[in-house]
Amino acid sequence: MRRWSLQMCKESDVARINFLFYPILEWLGTRCHTSQTCSQCGHQHRSKRKSQSLFLCKHCGYYLNTDLNAAFNIRNEHLARLVTSLALASGSLSDGLSPHASA
């Protein structure tokens, strides 16, 4: 079976793929270092871990499977975005653009 790549697609196919998958990628988040950031305290460790499967925070001591820690970080980011979006929609949070926004 022949493998395909985006380079082998026509430009219209690439545009269609981008159109279909961009919302999914946007939903998943574009934040980097989710597996290097503690999902409890937010401290980021850029150094290599002793174990690739275990996250251990050097700041607060929290430990968890690396993939779960990254998933919790993505979840927390999107919950924060959702709360902000709902607050903006309800008018309880100023977007800084409306004439009634406080300085």
C-alpha positions as CSV (number, residue, x, y, z in Angstrom):
1,M,0.0,0.0,0.0
2,R,1.3,3.4,-0.9
3,R,1.7,6.0,1.8
4,W,0.5,9.5,1.2
5,S,1.6,12.8,2.6
6,L,0.3,16.3,2.5
7,Q,3.0,17.1,-0.1
8,M,1.3,14.6,-2.5
9,C,-2.1,16.2,-2.1
10,K,-3.4,18.9,-4.4
11,E,-3.6,22.4,-3.0
12,S,-7.4,22.1,-2.8
13,D,-7.0,18.9,-0.7
14,V,-4.6,20.6,1.7
15,A,-7.0,23.5,2.1
16,R,-9.9,21.1,2.8
17,I,-7.8,19.2,5.3
18,N,-6.9,22.4,7.1
19,F,-10.5,23.6,7.1
20,L,-11.7,20.3,8.6
21,F,-9.0,19.8,11.2
22,Y,-8.1,23.3,12.3
23,P,-11.1,23.6,14.7
24,I,-10.0,20.3,16.2
25,L,-6.4,21.4,16.6
26,E,-7.6,24.8,18.0
27,W,-9.9,22.9,20.5
28,L,-7.0,20.7,21.6
29,G,-5.0,23.8,22.3
30,T,-1.7,25.1,20.9
31,R,0.0,25.6,24.2
32,C,3.4,24.1,24.4
33,H,5.0,22.3,27.3
34,T,1.8,20.7,28.8
35,S,3.8,17.7,29.9
36,Q,6.5,19.9,31.5
37,T,4.1,22.0,33.5
38,C,2.7,20.9,36.9
39,S,-1.1,20.7,36.6
40,Q,-1.4,21.5,40.4
41,C,0.9,24.5,40.9
42,G,1.7,25.6,37.3
43,H,5.4,25.5,37.8
44,Q,7.3,24.5,34.5
45,H,10.3,22.2,34.4
46,R,12.2,22.2,31.2
47,S,14.8,19.8,32.3
48,K,14.7,16.1,31.4
49,R,12.8,13.9,33.7
50,K,14.3,10.8,35.2
51,S,11.3,8.8,34.0
52,Q,9.5,9.6,30.7
53,S,6.2,8.2,32.1
54,L,6.2,9.9,35.5
55,F,5.9,13.7,36.1
56,L,7.3,14.9,39.4
57,C,7.1,18.5,40.2
58,K,10.3,19.9,41.8
59,H,8.3,22.8,43.2
60,C,5.4,21.3,45.0
61,G,6.2,17.6,45.0
62,Y,3.1,16.5,43.0
63,Y,3.5,13.4,40.9
64,L,1.4,11.8,38.3
65,N,1.6,10.0,35.0
66,T,3.1,12.4,32.4
67,D,0.2,12.0,29.9
68,L,-2.4,12.5,32.6
69,N,-0.6,15.6,33.8
70,A,-0.6,17.0,30.2
71,A,-4.3,16.1,29.8
72,F,-5.1,18.0,33.0
73,N,-3.2,21.0,31.8
74,I,-5.1,21.0,28.5
75,R,-8.4,20.6,30.4
76,N,-7.6,23.4,32.8
77,E,-6.7,25.7,29.9
78,H,-9.9,25.1,28.1
79,L,-12.1,25.4,31.3
80,A,-10.5,28.8,31.9
81,R,-11.2,29.8,28.3
82,L,-14.8,28.6,28.6
83,V,-15.3,30.5,31.9
84,T,-13.9,33.7,30.2
85,S,-16.1,33.2,27.2
86,L,-19.2,32.7,29.3
87,A,-18.4,35.8,31.4
88,L,-17.8,37.9,28.3
89,A,-21.1,36.6,26.8
90,S,-23.0,37.4,29.9
91,G,-21.5,40.9,30.2
92,S,-20.0,40.2,33.7
93,L,-16.4,40.6,32.4
94,S,-15.3,43.6,30.4
95,D,-13.6,42.8,27.0
96,G,-11.8,46.2,27.1
97,L,-13.4,47.1,23.7
98,S,-16.8,48.3,24.7
99,P,-17.4,52.0,25.5
100,H,-18.5,51.0,29.0
101,A,-15.3,49.2,29.8
102,S,-13.6,50.3,33.0
103,A,-10.1,51.7,32.7
